[in-house]
Amino acid sequence: MKPLVSIIMGSTSDLKIMKQAAEFLDQMQIPFEINALSAHRVPEQVVEFAKGAKERGIKVIIAGAGGAAHLPGVIAALTPLPVIGVPIKSSNSIDGWDSILSILQMPSGIPVATVALDGAKNAAILALQIMATGDEKLMEKMITFKSELASKIKKANEELAEIKYEHKTN
């Protein structure tokens, strides 16, 4: 089985966040790989990874990073593939704003789709949506997932209807 999505992170300390992406992709039966790469500590490996990802069959890269958060941008500069950045609030972070802005404020021509702080699950959902535009089976998985989200809200409203208050009108 060849991976379609590559999940990368600056270090394994980011795994507590990035595992959300892995869990979603696993649930959706999407083959993925997960690795630690650092734009600062192993830049040569980052270059090799980014330049070779397309040839290995990767369709989307999810890159999580905290602090200066250069990893998603460096990857995006080196690959034609879509890159989704996950800003991570790290131990040396300025409430996560440093990571958010580092990933969000990319120069023209080097886009990185950016999700919320610590939003790895949304990154995986977006990766599936991107791949689903060209794959009907994946589109069906996305449609089913969205339908299940709607069902949860319907059920929540049914449960809320059972709660009684003196002045509640519904």
C-alpha positions as CSV (number, residue, x, y, z in Angstrom):
1,M,0.0,0.0,0.0
2,K,1.5,3.4,-1.1
3,P,0.8,6.5,1.0
4,L,-1.4,9.2,-0.6
5,V,-0.9,11.7,2.3
6,S,2.3,12.6,4.1
7,I,2.0,13.9,7.6
8,I,5.2,15.6,8.7
9,M,6.1,17.4,11.9
10,G,9.0,19.4,13.2
11,S,9.6,16.9,16.1
12,T,7.8,14.1,17.9
13,S,6.7,16.6,20.5
14,D,4.1,17.6,17.9
15,L,2.7,14.1,17.7
16,K,0.1,14.8,20.4
17,I,-1.5,17.2,17.9
18,M,-0.6,15.6,14.6
19,K,-2.0,12.2,15.6
20,Q,-5.5,13.7,15.1
21,A,-4.7,13.8,11.4
22,A,-3.4,10.3,11.4
23,E,-6.5,9.0,13.3
24,F,-8.9,10.7,10.8
25,L,-7.0,9.3,7.7
26,D,-6.9,5.9,9.3
27,Q,-10.7,6.0,10.0
28,M,-11.3,7.0,6.3
29,Q,-8.9,4.2,5.2
30,I,-6.6,6.6,3.4
31,P,-3.0,5.3,3.2
32,F,-0.6,7.8,4.8
33,E,2.9,8.1,6.2
34,I,4.0,10.0,9.2
35,N,7.5,11.3,9.8
36,A,9.4,13.9,11.8
37,L,11.5,16.4,9.7
38,S,13.0,19.7,10.8
39,A,13.6,22.6,8.4
40,H,16.3,23.7,10.9
41,R,17.9,20.5,12.1
42,V,17.9,18.4,8.9
43,P,17.3,20.8,6.0
44,E,18.9,18.4,3.5
45,Q,16.4,15.7,4.4
46,V,13.6,18.2,4.0
47,V,14.7,19.1,0.5
48,E,15.0,15.4,-0.4
49,F,11.6,14.7,1.0
50,A,9.8,17.6,-0.7
51,K,11.4,17.1,-4.1
52,G,10.6,13.4,-4.1
53,A,7.1,13.4,-2.7
54,K,5.2,13.6,-6.0
55,E,7.3,10.8,-7.6
56,R,6.5,8.6,-4.6
57,G,2.7,9.1,-5.2
58,I,2.0,11.5,-2.4
59,K,-1.0,13.7,-3.3
60,V,-1.2,16.1,-0.3
61,I,1.3,17.0,2.5
62,I,0.2,17.9,6.0
63,A,3.0,19.7,7.8
64,G,2.7,20.6,11.4
65,A,5.2,23.0,13.2
66,G,5.5,25.1,16.2
67,G,7.5,28.2,17.1
68,A,9.1,29.7,13.9
69,A,7.2,27.0,12.0
70,H,9.2,27.1,8.8
71,L,8.6,23.5,7.8
72,P,5.3,23.9,5.8
73,G,6.7,26.9,3.9
74,V,9.9,25.3,3.0
75,I,8.1,22.1,1.8
76,A,5.7,24.3,-0.2
77,A,8.7,26.1,-1.9
78,L,10.1,22.7,-3.0
79,T,7.1,20.7,-4.2
80,P,4.2,21.2,-6.7
81,L,1.9,19.3,-4.3
82,P,-0.6,21.1,-2.1
83,V,0.7,21.7,1.5
84,I,-1.6,22.1,4.5
85,G,0.1,23.8,7.4
86,V,-0.9,23.0,11.0
87,P,0.4,25.7,13.4
88,I,1.2,24.1,16.7
89,K,1.3,25.9,20.1
90,S,4.7,24.7,21.3
91,S,6.6,25.1,24.6
92,N,8.5,28.0,23.2
93,S,5.5,29.5,21.5
94,I,4.0,33.0,21.8
95,D,0.5,31.6,22.4
96,G,0.8,30.0,19.0
97,W,0.7,33.3,17.1
98,D,4.3,32.9,15.9
99,S,3.3,29.5,14.4
100,I,0.1,30.8,12.9
101,L,1.7,33.8,11.3
102,S,4.8,31.9,10.0
103,I,2.5,29.5,8.2
104,L,-0.2,31.9,7.1
105,Q,1.9,34.8,5.8
106,M,3.6,33.0,2.8
107,P,4.9,35.0,-0.1
108,S,3.1,35.1,-3.4
109,G,3.5,32.0,-5.4
110,I,4.2,29.7,-2.4
111,P,0.8,29.0,-0.9
112,V,0.3,27.0,2.2
113,A,-3.3,26.2,3.2
114,T,-3.5,26.9,6.9
115,V,-5.8,25.5,9.5
116,A,-6.5,26.6,13.0
117,L,-4.0,26.4,15.8
118,D,-3.6,22.7,16.7
119,G,-6.1,21.9,14.0
120,A,-4.6,18.7,12.6
121,K,-7.9,16.9,12.2
122,N,-9.2,19.7,9.9
123,A,-6.0,19.4,7.9
124,A,-6.7,15.7,7.3
125,I,-10.3,16.5,6.3
126,L,-9.1,19.2,3.9
127,A,-6.6,16.7,2.5
128,L,-9.4,14.3,1.8
129,Q,-11.5,17.0,0.2
130,I,-8.6,18.0,-2.1
131,M,-8.0,14.4,-3.2
132,A,-11.8,13.7,-3.5
133,T,-12.1,16.3,-6.3
134,G,-10.5,13.7,-8.7
135,D,-11.7,10.5,-7.1
136,E,-15.3,9.5,-6.8
137,K,-14.7,6.9,-4.1
138,L,-13.0,9.5,-1.9
139,M,-15.8,11.9,-2.7
140,E,-18.4,9.4,-1.4
141,K,-16.3,9.0,1.8
142,M,-16.4,12.8,2.2
143,I,-20.2,13.0,1.6
144,T,-20.8,10.3,4.1
145,F,-18.6,12.0,6.7
146,K,-20.4,15.3,6.2
147,S,-23.8,13.5,6.5
148,E,-22.7,12.0,9.8
149,L,-21.8,15.4,11.1
150,A,-25.3,16.6,10.2
151,S,-26.8,13.6,11.9
152,K,-25.0,14.4,15.1
153,I,-26.5,17.9,15.1
154,K,-30.0,16.5,14.5
155,K,-29.5,14.1,17.4
156,A,-28.2,16.8,19.6
157,N,-31.3,18.9,18.9
158,E,-33.6,15.9,19.7
159,E,-31.8,15.6,23.0
160,L,-32.1,19.3,23.7
161,A,-35.8,19.1,23.0
162,E,-36.1,16.7,26.0
163,I,-34.6,19.2,28.4
164,K,-37.4,21.1,30.3
165,Y,-37.2,24.6,31.6
166,E,-40.1,26.7,32.8
167,H,-39.6,29.4,30.1
168,K,-38.2,27.3,27.3
169,T,-40.3,27.6,24.1
170,N,-39.0,24.7,22.1
